[in-house]
Structures are given as C-alpha cells and as structure tokens.
Amino acid sequence: MDEAIRKAGVLIEALAWIRQFRDRYVVVKLGGSALEQWEAVRSFLTDVVFMEAVGMRPILIHGGGKAISRAMNDAGIEPRFVQGRRYTDAKSLEIVSRILAEEICQSLVDEIQQQGGKAAGLSYLTQNCLIGEKLTLPGEDGKPIDLGSVGRVVDIRRELIEETCRSGSIPVIPSVVLDSEGRKLNVNADTAAAAVAGLLQAEKLVFLSDVPGIYLERDNPESLISHLEAHRCHRLIDEGTIDAGMVPKIEAALEALAAGVRKVHIVDGQMPHSVLLEVYSDQGVGTEIVP
C-alpha cells in the first residue's frame, strides 16, 4: 500500500507539469553515445511516447556520428574534421544520408511504433521538413573555409511538422537538409535541433548527453549545476569550466534561447527515463538553462 501511495504521489506531482506543457512543443536531440546503447534508447523513446500521450508535442531530431564514422571506415574513408565539423565530400554524403535517413531514422520510428506510439520519419526520403544552405567557416586569414556538403538549417516546413504532431504522430527528423536546389547537406544535429526549436518557439529543447549536465568540477558529481542563466554560461565557457565537446552544445542552446525557446535541458541519455524526470518532476536530474 505504501508503494501504491508513493506512485500516486508521483502522478500528482507530474499533473501540474502535464497541464502546463499541454500542446507545447519540445524538441529532443538524440545522438552520439546516447545512440550506442539500444536499451537506453528504448527507455528514452518510452519517455517520448509518454509525452505525446499526455498532450505534449515532442519532436525528435537525431544525428549518428559514431555509426557514420564506422560506415566510413568500412568504406575506406578516413573521417576528416575542420574546426570540429565533419568535412563531407560526395561519397561521404551518401554514407551520411543513408545511415541517418534510412537506418537510424527508420529504427527509431519502428521502436516507437512497437511501443504503441505513432511516428513519422520526415526526411528527403519521405517528406523533407528541414531547409538549409551551405555552411562555410571563417578562416584565420579571413577567407572562408569550405566544408564540402555541410550546411545549416535556415528554415523549416512548419505546417508539415505541426500537422504531423496534430495527427498524434511523433516527427523523427535526421540531421540532413535540402537546399533551395534540392541538394542534400549534412548538418550538425545539435545546431539543427536548436534551429528547429527556435523556429517553432518551442517550450523546451532537450539535449541527451553522455553526462548528466554541466559540472563545476569535472570529476565531482556533487558539483552538477541544476539551473543556469545564459549569461553565466558565457562566463563558464570563458573560464574553461565548460569545454571540449560541451561548448558547441551550449552555444546551440544559447542560440535557441535567444530565438525564443523558453528553456534548454541537458540530461544523461543513459539514465533510465531521464527526460521524464527532468520535465515532469519538481527537482529534475540534469542542467536547465534559461534566458
């Protein structure tokens, strides 16, 4: 009986958040090491199905860097990175597109459906919803650095995404865009998720990471920061507290907040039901960043 009462208490705690977030968009980015453990992916997708079932409108955007690197290695192509971005030539682009849009996207859609939810893969193979343009980076000499077939999201087919959500389906979107001439471009999944969240004015943007959030001290779990304001993120980057692979994720988060997203969350993709605990409980389990 005590256990039953405890469960009821959890539901009551969640009720206020369920009411608050009804019909609100939440963009969730899945990628990297979070995709490497399928049991963790199943748990995460259960969270996404729950969100849709209680009235929220989840949108899943995914990358697949490690799977892409393995496929390129099998094809005898050595991955090349420029300022942290994967250089993408024509042969690499076909591998990237196949892994993301055909393999990973479809596996996520299939798993959602196996769990009783509805999902639709939105990509250049079905109905494209991400519109992009070619990306170049500024070089030290002031000349642009070419990254090959690499782009950024500049617009979305908003009506398509909204209609998919209204139909009760969860949009599953790989990080490949089409430009104005219909050419495919590889896009960083973090920046794609931030752009989509900003264009939709989403309630939340959630990054699944391989760590529970941002630490003041890298090796001290007790130093997890549960709440951050944007201006402090800039300071932590300048101080080196936020460094390495977390920097582009935080920069994407700050861009999303500047575009009107209300809150960004970073949670551990390997913790069971970390997304539900972060979104529908009073305390949360990761780091939330607010304007």
Secondary structure by P-SEA (a helix, b strand, c coil): caaaaaaaaaaaaaaaaaaaaccbbbbbbbbccccccaaaaaaaaaaaaaaaaabbbbbbbbbbaaaaaaaaaaaccccccccccccccaaaaaaaaaaccccaaaaaaaaaaaacbbbbbbcccccccbbbcbbbbbccccbbbbcccbbbbcccaaaaaaaaaaacbbbbbccbbbcccbbbbbbcaaaaaaaaaaaacccbbbbbcccccccccccccccccccccaaaaaaaaaaccccccaaaaaaaaaaaaaacccbbbbbcccccaaaaaacccccccbbbbcc
